Amino acid sequence: MIEFRAAKKEESRIIAELYSISSDGVANYIWTKLAKPGEDILDVGERRYEREDSVFSYKNCTIVEVDGVIAGMMVAFPMVSGDEIDEDPVLAPYSKLEEDNSYYICGVALYPEYRGRGIGHQFMALAKQQAMLKNLNKISLVVFENNEHALGIYKDLGYEEVKREKIVEHPMIQHTGDAVLMVKTLYKEE
């Protein structure tokens, strides 16, 4: 049985683990910069997702369980883009890829044994429902251009490329090329 539910604070470490998978190294890069001497980066991620005063909070996460076992998660929240660009050259491209007044899917991840079962598509349908409940007309996400599988899925689901930025290569980030902002409009505004 597949069940989607709100995440709990005590699941913050699992959320951090899954978010690390979804970000293909970007989260690990950020968490390494925030780590105290000798601190494990997953501890940093866990600490960040335990917060309640940030978009990077367990409160913006949905967990999926398969037969009572956590199989994956989605982090999504309303995006209100700012004018500030991250000063870190590695992170700057991502801060340029924001769609104002959209429901931003920050990350979706499934443990490998749960992939290929349609759960990712169900997460995307859930994001659409959540966006509509928040009266947001658009859903946005960022995908690496060389993640052709994900790019194809998003295109098939009606997402369109809006903007792209060159990735600053770093040993922790598993992709090169461009990061692509994709947006799906849910309904035409009148």
Contacts in CASP RR format, 6 or more apart in sequence:
PFRMAT RR
TARGET T0000
AUTHOR 0000-0000-0000
METHOD contacts of the structure
MODEL  1
MIEFRAAKKEESRIIAELYSISSDGVANYIWTKLAKPGEDILDVGERRYE
REDSVFSYKNCTIVEVDGVIAGMMVAFPMVSGDEIDEDPVLAPYSKLEED
NSYYICGVALYPEYRGRGIGHQFMALAKQQAMLKNLNKISLVVFENNEHA
LGIYKDLGYEEVKREKIVEHPMIQHTGDAVLMVKTLYKEE
1 66 0 8 1.000
1 67 0 8 1.000
1 68 0 8 1.000
2 64 0 8 1.000
2 65 0 8 1.000
2 66 0 8 1.000
2 71 0 8 1.000
2 117 0 8 1.000
2 119 0 8 1.000
2 122 0 8 1.000
3 64 0 8 1.000
3 65 0 8 1.000
3 68 0 8 1.000
4 62 0 8 1.000
4 63 0 8 1.000
4 64 0 8 1.000
4 122 0 8 1.000
4 123 0 8 1.000
4 126 0 8 1.000
5 62 0 8 1.000
5 63 0 8 1.000
5 65 0 8 1.000
6 59 0 8 1.000
6 61 0 8 1.000
6 62 0 8 1.000
6 63 0 8 1.000
7 15 0 8 1.000
7 58 0 8 1.000
7 59 0 8 1.000
7 61 0 8 1.000
7 62 0 8 1.000
7 63 0 8 1.000
7 73 0 8 1.000
8 58 0 8 1.000
8 63 0 8 1.000
9 50 0 8 1.000
9 58 0 8 1.000
11 58 0 8 1.000
11 61 0 8 1.000
11 63 0 8 1.000
11 70 0 8 1.000
12 45 0 8 1.000
12 46 0 8 1.000
12 47 0 8 1.000
12 49 0 8 1.000
12 50 0 8 1.000
12 58 0 8 1.000
13 42 0 8 1.000
13 45 0 8 1.000
13 46 0 8 1.000
14 63 0 8 1.000
14 70 0 8 1.000
14 73 0 8 1.000
15 46 0 8 1.000
15 49 0 8 1.000
15 58 0 8 1.000
15 61 0 8 1.000
15 63 0 8 1.000
15 73 0 8 1.000
15 75 0 8 1.000
16 27 0 8 1.000
16 42 0 8 1.000
16 44 0 8 1.000
16 45 0 8 1.000
16 46 0 8 1.000
16 48 0 8 1.000
16 49 0 8 1.000
17 42 0 8 1.000
18 72 0 8 1.000
18 73 0 8 1.000
18 109 0 8 1.000
18 110 0 8 1.000
18 111 0 8 1.000
19 27 0 8 1.000
19 45 0 8 1.000
19 49 0 8 1.000
19 73 0 8 1.000
19 75 0 8 1.000
19 106 0 8 1.000
19 107 0 8 1.000
19 109 0 8 1.000
20 27 0 8 1.000
20 28 0 8 1.000
20 31 0 8 1.000
20 41 0 8 1.000
20 42 0 8 1.000
20 45 0 8 1.000
21 109 0 8 1.000
22 75 0 8 1.000
22 107 0 8 1.000
22 108 0 8 1.000
22 109 0 8 1.000
23 107 0 8 1.000
24 144 0 8 1.000
24 147 0 8 1.000
24 173 0 8 1.000
24 174 0 8 1.000
24 175 0 8 1.000
25 172 0 8 1.000
25 173 0 8 1.000
25 174 0 8 1.000
26 91 0 8 1.000
26 94 0 8 1.000
26 173 0 8 1.000
27 45 0 8 1.000
28 41 0 8 1.000
28 172 0 8 1.000
29 90 0 8 1.000
29 91 0 8 1.000
29 170 0 8 1.000
29 172 0 8 1.000
29 173 0 8 1.000
30 91 0 8 1.000
31 41 0 8 1.000
31 42 0 8 1.000
31 44 0 8 1.000
31 45 0 8 1.000
31 48 0 8 1.000
32 41 0 8 1.000
32 44 0 8 1.000
32 172 0 8 1.000
33 88 0 8 1.000
34 44 0 8 1.000
34 48 0 8 1.000
35 41 0 8 1.000
35 43 0 8 1.000
35 44 0 8 1.000
48 54 0 8 1.000
48 56 0 8 1.000
49 56 0 8 1.000
49 57 0 8 1.000
49 58 0 8 1.000
49 61 0 8 1.000
50 57 0 8 1.000
50 58 0 8 1.000
51 57 0 8 1.000
52 59 0 8 1.000
55 77 0 8 1.000
55 106 0 8 1.000
56 75 0 8 1.000
56 106 0 8 1.000
60 75 0 8 1.000
60 76 0 8 1.000
60 77 0 8 1.000
60 106 0 8 1.000
61 73 0 8 1.000
61 74 0 8 1.000
61 75 0 8 1.000
62 73 0 8 1.000
62 74 0 8 1.000
62 76 0 8 1.000
62 123 0 8 1.000
62 126 0 8 1.000
63 70 0 8 1.000
63 72 0 8 1.000
63 73 0 8 1.000
64 70 0 8 1.000
64 71 0 8 1.000
64 72 0 8 1.000
64 73 0 8 1.000
64 74 0 8 1.000
64 110 0 8 1.000
64 114 0 8 1.000
64 119 0 8 1.000
64 122 0 8 1.000
64 123 0 8 1.000
65 71 0 8 1.000
66 114 0 8 1.000
66 117 0 8 1.000
66 119 0 8 1.000
71 110 0 8 1.000
71 111 0 8 1.000
71 114 0 8 1.000
71 119 0 8 1.000
72 109 0 8 1.000
72 110 0 8 1.000
72 111 0 8 1.000
72 114 0 8 1.000
72 119 0 8 1.000
73 108 0 8 1.000
73 109 0 8 1.000
74 105 0 8 1.000
74 107 0 8 1.000
74 108 0 8 1.000
74 123 0 8 1.000
74 126 0 8 1.000
74 127 0 8 1.000
75 105 0 8 1.000
75 106 0 8 1.000
75 107 0 8 1.000
75 108 0 8 1.000
76 103 0 8 1.000
76 104 0 8 1.000
76 105 0 8 1.000
76 106 0 8 1.000
76 107 0 8 1.000
76 127 0 8 1.000
76 130 0 8 1.000
77 103 0 8 1.000
77 104 0 8 1.000
77 106 0 8 1.000
78 101 0 8 1.000
78 102 0 8 1.000
78 103 0 8 1.000
78 104 0 8 1.000
78 134 0 8 1.000
78 136 0 8 1.000
79 98 0 8 1.000
79 99 0 8 1.000
79 100 0 8 1.000
79 101 0 8 1.000
79 102 0 8 1.000
79 103 0 8 1.000
79 104 0 8 1.000
79 140 0 8 1.000
80 100 0 8 1.000
80 101 0 8 1.000
81 98 0 8 1.000
81 99 0 8 1.000
81 100 0 8 1.000
82 98 0 8 1.000
82 100 0 8 1.000
84 95 0 8 1.000
85 92 0 8 1.000
85 95 0 8 1.000
85 96 0 8 1.000
86 92 0 8 1.000
86 94 0 8 1.000
86 95 0 8 1.000
89 168 0 8 1.000
90 168 0 8 1.000
90 170 0 8 1.000
90 173 0 8 1.000
92 168 0 8 1.000
93 165 0 8 1.000
93 166 0 8 1.000
93 167 0 8 1.000
93 168 0 8 1.000
93 179 0 8 1.000
94 142 0 8 1.000
94 165 0 8 1.000
94 179 0 8 1.000
96 163 0 8 1.000
96 165 0 8 1.000
97 142 0 8 1.000
97 163 0 8 1.000
97 164 0 8 1.000
97 165 0 8 1.000
97 179 0 8 1.000
97 180 0 8 1.000
97 181 0 8 1.000
98 104 0 8 1.000
98 140 0 8 1.000
98 181 0 8 1.000
99 138 0 8 1.000
99 140 0 8 1.000
99 162 0 8 1.000
99 181 0 8 1.000
99 183 0 8 1.000
101 136 0 8 1.000
101 137 0 8 1.000
101 138 0 8 1.000
102 131 0 8 1.000
102 136 0 8 1.000
102 137 0 8 1.000
102 138 0 8 1.000
102 139 0 8 1.000
102 140 0 8 1.000
102 183 0 8 1.000
103 127 0 8 1.000
103 130 0 8 1.000
103 131 0 8 1.000
103 134 0 8 1.000
103 136 0 8 1.000
103 138 0 8 1.000
103 139 0 8 1.000
103 140 0 8 1.000
104 139 0 8 1.000
104 140 0 8 1.000
104 141 0 8 1.000
105 124 0 8 1.000
105 127 0 8 1.000
105 139 0 8 1.000
105 140 0 8 1.000
105 141 0 8 1.000
106 141 0 8 1.000
107 141 0 8 1.000
108 120 0 8 1.000
108 123 0 8 1.000
108 124 0 8 1.000
110 119 0 8 1.000
110 120 0 8 1.000
121 153 0 8 1.000
121 157 0 8 1.000
124 157 0 8 1.000
127 139 0 8 1.000
128 139 0 8 1.000
128 184 0 8 1.000
128 186 0 8 1.000
131 137 0 8 1.000
131 138 0 8 1.000
131 139 0 8 1.000
131 186 0 8 1.000
132 186 0 8 1.000
136 186 0 8 1.000
137 185 0 8 1.000
137 186 0 8 1.000
137 187 0 8 1.000
137 189 0 8 1.000
138 183 0 8 1.000
138 184 0 8 1.000
138 185 0 8 1.000
138 186 0 8 1.000
139 159 0 8 1.000
139 183 0 8 1.000
139 184 0 8 1.000
139 186 0 8 1.000
140 162 0 8 1.000
140 181 0 8 1.000
140 182 0 8 1.000
140 183 0 8 1.000
140 184 0 8 1.000
141 154 0 8 1.000
141 159 0 8 1.000
141 181 0 8 1.000
141 182 0 8 1.000
142 179 0 8 1.000
142 180 0 8 1.000
142 181 0 8 1.000
142 182 0 8 1.000
143 150 0 8 1.000
143 151 0 8 1.000
143 154 0 8 1.000
143 179 0 8 1.000
143 180 0 8 1.000
143 182 0 8 1.000
144 150 0 8 1.000
144 167 0 8 1.000
144 175 0 8 1.000
144 177 0 8 1.000
144 178 0 8 1.000
144 179 0 8 1.000
144 180 0 8 1.000
145 151 0 8 1.000
145 164 0 8 1.000
145 175 0 8 1.000
145 177 0 8 1.000
145 178 0 8 1.000
145 179 0 8 1.000
145 180 0 8 1.000
146 175 0 8 1.000
146 176 0 8 1.000
146 177 0 8 1.000
147 175 0 8 1.000
151 180 0 8 1.000
154 182 0 8 1.000
155 182 0 8 1.000
157 184 0 8 1.000
158 184 0 8 1.000
159 182 0 8 1.000
159 183 0 8 1.000
159 184 0 8 1.000
160 182 0 8 1.000
160 183 0 8 1.000
160 184 0 8 1.000
161 180 0 8 1.000
161 181 0 8 1.000
161 182 0 8 1.000
162 181 0 8 1.000
162 182 0 8 1.000
162 183 0 8 1.000
163 180 0 8 1.000
163 181 0 8 1.000
164 178 0 8 1.000
164 179 0 8 1.000
164 180 0 8 1.000
164 181 0 8 1.000
165 178 0 8 1.000
165 179 0 8 1.000
166 177 0 8 1.000
166 178 0 8 1.000
167 173 0 8 1.000
167 175 0 8 1.000
167 176 0 8 1.000
167 177 0 8 1.000
167 178 0 8 1.000
167 179 0 8 1.000
169 176 0 8 1.000
END
